C-alpha cells in the first residue's frame, strides 16, 4: 500500500516537472518571437526614416513625362559612344550590327524601339522585333 502511493507521488512529480518545462519552453519561444517582431519593426522604422531623409537614386517616371525626341545620330553617339568611339557604320554588315546591337543593348540601356531605330540608322535596313 505504501509502495503504491509512493509510486503515484513519483509519477505526479514527474508529470509536474514535464508540464512546467513544456510551459517554460513555450514561454521562451513566445519571448523570442516577440523579440524578433520588435527587431523587424525597428528595421522597418529605420528604412522608413532613411527613405524620408535620403533622396532615391532611382527616379520613377511620372505618367506625364514627355518623351524627348532626339535625332538618331545624336542617340547613336550618346548611347553607343560613351564607352568606346561610336564605330562607323561601314565597319560591319547588317548581320553583324544585329548581333552587336543585341549584345550592346543592355550596356547602353536602350529600349527595343531605340534599338530598331539604331539598326535602321546603321544598316539602312529594318530590324524585325520579336
Ligand atoms: C557600358 C559600355 C558600353 C556601351 C554603352 C556600349 N558598348 Fe559597345 N562595347 C563595350 C565593350 C566593353 C566592348 C568590348 C568588349 C566586348 O566586345 O564585349 C564593346 C564592343 C563594341 C563593338 C566591337 C565588337 C567587336 O566584336 O569588335 C561594337 C561594334 C560596339 N561595341 C557597338 C556598340 C553599340 C552599337 C552600342 C550602342 C547600342 C554600344 N556599343 C554601347 C562597351 C559598351
py3Dmol code that shows the C-alpha trace and the ligand (Angstrom):
import py3Dmol

protein = """\
ATOM      1  CA  UNK A   1       0.000   0.000   0.000  1.00  0.00           C
ATOM      2  CA  UNK A   2       2.779   2.387   0.935  1.00  0.00           C
ATOM      3  CA  UNK A   3       4.713   1.425  -2.203  1.00  0.00           C
ATOM      4  CA  UNK A   4       1.724   2.216  -4.395  1.00  0.00           C
ATOM      5  CA  UNK A   5       1.180   5.726  -3.040  1.00  0.00           C
ATOM      6  CA  UNK A   6       4.909   6.414  -3.265  1.00  0.00           C
ATOM      7  CA  UNK A   7       4.766   5.452  -6.931  1.00  0.00           C
ATOM      8  CA  UNK A   8       1.790   7.727  -7.512  1.00  0.00           C
ATOM      9  CA  UNK A   9       3.691  10.519  -5.838  1.00  0.00           C
ATOM     10  CA  UNK A  10       6.692   9.881  -8.096  1.00  0.00           C
ATOM     11  CA  UNK A  11       4.607   9.853 -11.241  1.00  0.00           C
ATOM     12  CA  UNK A  12       2.767  13.030 -10.354  1.00  0.00           C
ATOM     13  CA  UNK A  13       6.088  14.679  -9.539  1.00  0.00           C
ATOM     14  CA  UNK A  14       7.425  13.744 -12.958  1.00  0.00           C
ATOM     15  CA  UNK A  15       4.231  14.993 -14.606  1.00  0.00           C
ATOM     16  CA  UNK A  16       4.560  18.340 -12.857  1.00  0.00           C
ATOM     17  CA  UNK A  17       8.199  18.621 -13.923  1.00  0.00           C
ATOM     18  CA  UNK A  18       7.396  17.797 -17.552  1.00  0.00           C
ATOM     19  CA  UNK A  19       4.479  20.178 -17.778  1.00  0.00           C
ATOM     20  CA  UNK A  20       6.386  23.060 -16.194  1.00  0.00           C
ATOM     21  CA  UNK A  21       9.297  22.559 -18.558  1.00  0.00           C
ATOM     22  CA  UNK A  22       6.929  22.478 -21.544  1.00  0.00           C
ATOM     23  CA  UNK A  23       5.322  25.658 -20.287  1.00  0.00           C
ATOM     24  CA  UNK A  24       8.712  27.321 -19.807  1.00  0.00           C
ATOM     25  CA  UNK A  25       9.755  26.255 -23.285  1.00  0.00           C
ATOM     26  CA  UNK A  26       6.611  27.729 -24.806  1.00  0.00           C
ATOM     27  CA  UNK A  27       7.157  30.961 -22.936  1.00  0.00           C
ATOM     28  CA  UNK A  28      10.748  31.172 -24.143  1.00  0.00           C
ATOM     29  CA  UNK A  29       9.579  30.623 -27.707  1.00  0.00           C
ATOM     30  CA  UNK A  30       6.997  33.355 -27.396  1.00  0.00           C
ATOM     31  CA  UNK A  31       9.530  35.738 -25.923  1.00  0.00           C
ATOM     32  CA  UNK A  32      11.890  35.033 -28.808  1.00  0.00           C
ATOM     33  CA  UNK A  33       9.107  35.583 -31.334  1.00  0.00           C
ATOM     34  CA  UNK A  34       8.243  38.877 -29.679  1.00  0.00           C
ATOM     35  CA  UNK A  35      11.899  39.947 -29.742  1.00  0.00           C
ATOM     36  CA  UNK A  36      12.137  39.067 -33.426  1.00  0.00           C
ATOM     37  CA  UNK A  37       8.983  41.002 -34.220  1.00  0.00           C
ATOM     38  CA  UNK A  38      10.336  44.004 -32.331  1.00  0.00           C
ATOM     39  CA  UNK A  39      13.599  43.804 -34.268  1.00  0.00           C
ATOM     40  CA  UNK A  40      11.667  43.646 -37.527  1.00  0.00           C
ATOM     41  CA  UNK A  41       9.672  46.730 -36.573  1.00  0.00           C
ATOM     42  CA  UNK A  42      12.935  48.520 -35.744  1.00  0.00           C
ATOM     43  CA  UNK A  43      14.348  47.712 -39.177  1.00  0.00           C
ATOM     44  CA  UNK A  44      11.155  48.803 -40.899  1.00  0.00           C
ATOM     45  CA  UNK A  45      11.233  52.065 -38.957  1.00  0.00           C
ATOM     46  CA  UNK A  46      14.893  52.597 -39.855  1.00  0.00           C
ATOM     47  CA  UNK A  47      14.212  52.032 -43.540  1.00  0.00           C
ATOM     48  CA  UNK A  48      11.246  54.375 -43.400  1.00  0.00           C
ATOM     49  CA  UNK A  49      13.282  57.112 -41.781  1.00  0.00           C
ATOM     50  CA  UNK A  50      16.146  56.625 -44.230  1.00  0.00           C
ATOM     51  CA  UNK A  51      13.748  56.870 -47.147  1.00  0.00           C
ATOM     52  CA  UNK A  52      12.288  60.051 -45.784  1.00  0.00           C
ATOM     53  CA  UNK A  53      15.636  61.760 -45.429  1.00  0.00           C
ATOM     54  CA  UNK A  54      17.676  60.399 -48.344  1.00  0.00           C
ATOM     55  CA  UNK A  55      16.695  61.097 -51.908  1.00  0.00           C
ATOM     56  CA  UNK A  56      16.295  57.991 -54.009  1.00  0.00           C
ATOM     57  CA  UNK A  57      18.757  57.397 -56.779  1.00  0.00           C
ATOM     58  CA  UNK A  58      16.083  55.801 -58.875  1.00  0.00           C
ATOM     59  CA  UNK A  59      13.704  58.197 -60.484  1.00  0.00           C
ATOM     60  CA  UNK A  60      10.290  56.710 -61.028  1.00  0.00           C
ATOM     61  CA  UNK A  61       8.987  58.107 -64.281  1.00  0.00           C
ATOM     62  CA  UNK A  62       5.783  60.051 -63.881  1.00  0.00           C
ATOM     63  CA  UNK A  63       2.966  59.170 -66.233  1.00  0.00           C
ATOM     64  CA  UNK A  64       3.003  62.663 -67.700  1.00  0.00           C
ATOM     65  CA  UNK A  65       6.716  62.633 -68.524  1.00  0.00           C
ATOM     66  CA  UNK A  66       7.126  63.841 -72.063  1.00  0.00           C
ATOM     67  CA  UNK A  67       9.410  61.752 -74.206  1.00  0.00           C
ATOM     68  CA  UNK A  68      12.232  63.799 -75.600  1.00  0.00           C
ATOM     69  CA  UNK A  69      12.909  63.060 -79.221  1.00  0.00           C
ATOM     70  CA  UNK A  70      16.480  63.381 -80.359  1.00  0.00           C
ATOM     71  CA  UNK A  71      17.987  62.851 -83.795  1.00  0.00           C
ATOM     72  CA  UNK A  72      19.127  59.301 -84.400  1.00  0.00           C
ATOM     73  CA  UNK A  73      22.776  60.255 -84.921  1.00  0.00           C
ATOM     74  CA  UNK A  74      22.728  62.025 -81.557  1.00  0.00           C
ATOM     75  CA  UNK A  75      21.198  58.937 -79.950  1.00  0.00           C
ATOM     76  CA  UNK A  76      23.903  56.833 -81.559  1.00  0.00           C
ATOM     77  CA  UNK A  77      26.733  58.962 -80.213  1.00  0.00           C
ATOM     78  CA  UNK A  78      25.071  59.392 -76.823  1.00  0.00           C
ATOM     79  CA  UNK A  79      24.282  55.749 -76.208  1.00  0.00           C
ATOM     80  CA  UNK A  80      26.963  53.981 -78.229  1.00  0.00           C
ATOM     81  CA  UNK A  81      29.859  56.373 -77.942  1.00  0.00           C
ATOM     82  CA  UNK A  82      30.288  56.604 -74.194  1.00  0.00           C
ATOM     83  CA  UNK A  83      32.424  53.524 -73.533  1.00  0.00           C
ATOM     84  CA  UNK A  84      34.218  53.486 -76.875  1.00  0.00           C
ATOM     85  CA  UNK A  85      34.191  55.514 -80.061  1.00  0.00           C
ATOM     86  CA  UNK A  86      30.937  55.283 -81.973  1.00  0.00           C
ATOM     87  CA  UNK A  87      32.001  52.785 -84.597  1.00  0.00           C
ATOM     88  CA  UNK A  88      31.464  53.803 -88.217  1.00  0.00           C
ATOM     89  CA  UNK A  89      28.504  52.219 -89.951  1.00  0.00           C
ATOM     90  CA  UNK A  90      30.689  50.822 -92.702  1.00  0.00           C
ATOM     91  CA  UNK A  91      32.724  48.714 -90.347  1.00  0.00           C
ATOM     92  CA  UNK A  92      30.108  45.969 -90.014  1.00  0.00           C
ATOM     93  CA  UNK A  93      27.455  44.430 -92.183  1.00  0.00           C
ATOM     94  CA  UNK A  94      23.795  44.200 -91.250  1.00  0.00           C
ATOM     95  CA  UNK A  95      24.083  40.743 -89.704  1.00  0.00           C
ATOM     96  CA  UNK A  96      26.983  41.859 -87.507  1.00  0.00           C
ATOM     97  CA  UNK A  97      25.209  45.046 -86.464  1.00  0.00           C
ATOM     98  CA  UNK A  98      22.242  42.893 -85.450  1.00  0.00           C
ATOM     99  CA  UNK A  99      24.423  40.812 -83.143  1.00  0.00           C
ATOM    100  CA  UNK A 100      26.320  43.845 -81.870  1.00  0.00           C
ATOM    101  CA  UNK A 101      23.126  45.721 -81.039  1.00  0.00           C
ATOM    102  CA  UNK A 102      21.791  42.650 -79.257  1.00  0.00           C
ATOM    103  CA  UNK A 103      24.873  42.428 -77.081  1.00  0.00           C
ATOM    104  CA  UNK A 104      25.266  46.192 -76.542  1.00  0.00           C
ATOM    105  CA  UNK A 105      21.611  46.911 -75.786  1.00  0.00           C
ATOM    106  CA  UNK A 106      21.982  46.033 -72.105  1.00  0.00           C
ATOM    107  CA  UNK A 107      25.130  48.098 -71.784  1.00  0.00           C
ATOM    108  CA  UNK A 108      23.605  51.109 -73.481  1.00  0.00           C
ATOM    109  CA  UNK A 109      20.270  50.790 -71.652  1.00  0.00           C
ATOM    110  CA  UNK A 110      18.261  51.363 -74.788  1.00  0.00           C
ATOM    111  CA  UNK A 111      14.729  50.216 -75.495  1.00  0.00           C
ATOM    112  CA  UNK A 112      13.741  47.825 -78.250  1.00  0.00           C
ATOM    113  CA  UNK A 113      12.316  50.617 -80.425  1.00  0.00           C
ATOM    114  CA  UNK A 114      15.563  52.589 -79.956  1.00  0.00           C
ATOM    115  CA  UNK A 115      17.489  49.506 -80.952  1.00  0.00           C
ATOM    116  CA  UNK A 116      15.385  49.169 -84.092  1.00  0.00           C
ATOM    117  CA  UNK A 117      15.981  52.850 -84.917  1.00  0.00           C
ATOM    118  CA  UNK A 118      19.710  52.415 -84.459  1.00  0.00           C
ATOM    119  CA  UNK A 119      19.653  49.316 -86.633  1.00  0.00           C
ATOM    120  CA  UNK A 120      17.921  51.248 -89.396  1.00  0.00           C
ATOM    121  CA  UNK A 121      20.395  54.098 -88.991  1.00  0.00           C
ATOM    122  CA  UNK A 122      23.405  51.770 -89.099  1.00  0.00           C
ATOM    123  CA  UNK A 123      22.294  49.449 -91.864  1.00  0.00           C
ATOM    124  CA  UNK A 124      19.535  51.226 -93.754  1.00  0.00           C
ATOM    125  CA  UNK A 125      17.539  48.096 -93.131  1.00  0.00           C
ATOM    126  CA  UNK A 126      14.549  47.365 -90.917  1.00  0.00           C
ATOM    127  CA  UNK A 127      15.064  45.289 -87.796  1.00  0.00           C
ATOM    128  CA  UNK A 128      12.386  42.743 -87.104  1.00  0.00           C
ATOM    129  CA  UNK A 129      11.457  42.895 -83.459  1.00  0.00           C
ATOM    130  CA  UNK A 130      10.109  39.738 -81.989  1.00  0.00           C
TER     131      UNK A 130
END
"""
ligand_1 = """\
43
LIG
C 28.682 50.429 -70.976
C 29.665 50.500 -72.017
C 29.241 50.274 -73.456
C 28.197 50.854 -74.126
C 27.173 51.852 -73.609
C 28.243 50.334 -75.474
N 29.316 49.473 -75.592
Fe 29.940 48.608 -77.300
N 31.438 47.708 -76.290
C 31.701 47.845 -74.963
C 32.816 46.989 -74.622
C 33.400 46.848 -73.211
C 33.242 46.365 -75.794
C 34.386 45.384 -75.994
C 34.126 44.068 -75.348
C 33.044 43.276 -76.000
O 33.020 43.154 -77.233
O 32.201 42.746 -75.277
C 32.365 46.854 -76.836
C 32.484 46.499 -78.155
C 31.709 47.000 -79.170
C 31.910 46.743 -80.573
C 33.008 45.895 -81.137
C 32.520 44.478 -81.238
C 33.538 43.590 -81.875
O 33.275 42.406 -81.915
O 34.557 44.109 -82.332
C 30.932 47.385 -81.253
C 30.745 47.431 -82.750
C 30.116 48.067 -80.276
N 30.604 47.816 -79.012
C 28.968 48.783 -80.580
C 28.186 49.387 -79.651
C 26.894 49.974 -79.950
C 26.240 50.000 -81.319
C 26.420 50.497 -78.787
C 25.104 51.198 -78.557
C 23.917 50.433 -78.727
C 27.417 50.230 -77.745
N 28.452 49.550 -78.310
C 27.323 50.651 -76.439
C 31.034 48.648 -74.078
C 29.932 49.422 -74.380
"""
view = py3Dmol.view(width=600, height=400)
view.addModel(protein, "pdb")
view.setStyle({"model": 0}, {"cartoon": {"style": "trace"}})
view.addModel(ligand_1, "xyz")
view.setStyle({"model": 1}, {"stick": {}})
view.zoomTo()
view.show()
